[in-house]
Amino acid sequence: MDTPAYLKAVVEQTSTFADWVHDRDAAAPVPTCPEWTLTDLVDHVGSVQRMVTMLVGERMTEPSEAFAGYVPGPADSGQWRAWLSDCAAEASRAFASVDDDTPVWDPSGAAAGVTFWSRRLLGEVCVHRADAAAALGLPYELEPELAVAALEDWLTTLTSRGYWENRPGFSDAMRGSGQTLHFHATDAPGEWVARREPDMVVLEHTHAKADVAVRGPAADLLLVISRRRPLDAAPALEVHGDRALLEHWIEHMDWVAGG
């Protein structure tokens, strides 16, 4: 997917998310993010989109102003649909104003900038739409191609040099001596091999024999790897090899408190 395709999907996924949460109980708990209510979830989705809009639209190479610009969503859940729609539309306009090589700060350590953030916004809204589904008792479906894109975001970001260096608990848990994990989507092109090294996790897009392999529908892979669905609750996934290695990986594939 290229940047315009990512942003088109961000707008569409945000629209579905906004329809789901509109006029719902703001205090409803989000079981997949135990510290959060529906208000926290909505605030997070919209505020991240607004932060990225500032970073990209204003070509920021230093993020402090964007981080400081957090604005919570409306207190009235009846205003959430319009607010979230505006957040996604503003993000789309910001990305339309830049090129992929426009210098923009990102936390990966790879100076990926615009392409990092376009993919990150899609991964964010796809995973958090699953949170909304869990909170509201709604079925969650995601097109395989979008699930692969969200998996790419999740795996690439959490194995980036920047994430490793800024999350010492994660890096301590994920240090290894060459152990390998193979993730294989069966309903859309998408394969990754992660190798745990002493000083980083190396991610490759390849098909290779690994210590443990998990294969199945891309949406199921996304929900399990992002810790939105327990591995035992995803019968469509096949696990071959060292299941304990996979479980250790999933246990430490965390993001931020609550998310």
C-alpha positions, -999 to +999 in steps of 0.1 A: +000+000+000+011+036-007+005+066+014-028+077-003-042+041+001-032+041+037-050+074+044-081+063+024-083+033+046-077+054+078-107+076+069-129+045+062-119+027+094-123+058+114-158+063+100-168+028+111-152+034+145-171+067+148-204+051+139-199+024+165-191+048+194-214+076+186-238+084+214-227+053+235-221+052+272-189+072+277-181+053+309-183+018+293-152-002+301-129-015+274-120-050+283-091-053+259-076-021+275-085-027+311-075+008+323-097+026+297-133+036+293-149+043+260-140+080+265-103+071+269-104+051+237-121+078+217-098+104+231-068+083+222-078+076+186-087+112+178-058+128+196-032+106+180-046+115+146-045+152+155-009+148+168+002+132+135-017+158+116+005+185+133+037+165+128+031+159+091+012+190+081+037+213+098+068+192+087+080+189+123+115+175+128+111+178+166+080+164+183+075+183+215+050+208+202+029+181+187+030+161+220+020+191+240-009+198+217-031+170+231-068+180+231-093+155+245-125+147+226-159+161+234-174+150+267-207+144+250-206+111+232-233+125+208-205+146+194-180+119+189-189+109+153-184+144+140-152+150+160-136+117+149-146+123+113-129+157+114-097+142+129-094+117+101-102+143+074-076+167+088-050+139+088-058+130+052-054+166+041-021+169+060-007+138+042-019+151+008+002+182+014+036+164+016+056+138-003+069+105+011+104+120+014+093+152+033+114+153+065+091+145+094+101+132+129+091+096+138+102+074+167+114+044+147+150+055+144+149+049+107+139+083+096+108+068+078+087+100+085+057+103+063+055+066+054+059+056+090+030+078+101+006+068+073+010+031+082+010+039+119-024+056+117-039+027+099-025+002+124-038+024+152-074+026+140-076-011+130-065-023+164-086+002+184-116-006+163-112-041+177-112-025+212-144-007+204-160-040+192-150-057+225-164-028+245-197-027+226-203-064+220-200-060+182-185-084+157-150-074+143-142-079+107-112-065+087-104-071+051-073-093+048-053-067+029-059-041+056-051-067+083-018-074+066-010-037+065-019-034+102+003-064+110+031-048+091+027-016+112+026-035+145+056-058+138+077-032+121+072-006+148+077-029+178+109-043+162+123-009+154+155+004+168+136+033+184+112+011+202+139-012+215+160+017+228+130+035+245+113+005+261+140-012+282+115-037+297+106-048+262+142-051+250+152-070+282+124-095+276+131-099+239+168-103+238+177-136+224+204-157+207+188-162+173+154-177+182+130-172+152+092-168+149+074-170+115+041-153+110+021-162+079-012-147+067-031-173+046-058-150+031-036-122+017+001-119+009+020-114+042+049-133+058+074-122+084+102-138+103+114-122+135+148-132+149+157-124+185+192-112+188+211-098+218+208-062+207+176-061+186+149-080+170+155-084+133+123-085+111+124-100+076+097-104+050+104-139+039+093-176+042+118-196+062+119-224+087+116-211+122+115-222+158+078-215+159+054-207+131+018-194+133-004-192+102-039-183+095-063-154+085-046-120+088-072-105+110-068-134+135-031-129+135-035-092+141-058-097+170-036-123+187-003-105+181-017-072+193-031-090+224-067-083+215-076-120+214-061-148+234-042-174+213-065-201+227-095-182+214-083-181+178-089-217+166-083-206+129-046-201+137-022-230+134+009-231+156+038-253+147+069-256+169+078-239+202+045-226+214+061-212+246+083-190+224+053-176+207+035-171+240+065-152+253+065-130+222+028-122+226+031-115+263+057-088+256+041-073+224+027-044+245+023-009+234+014+018+260-004+016+293-040+006+286-033+001+248 
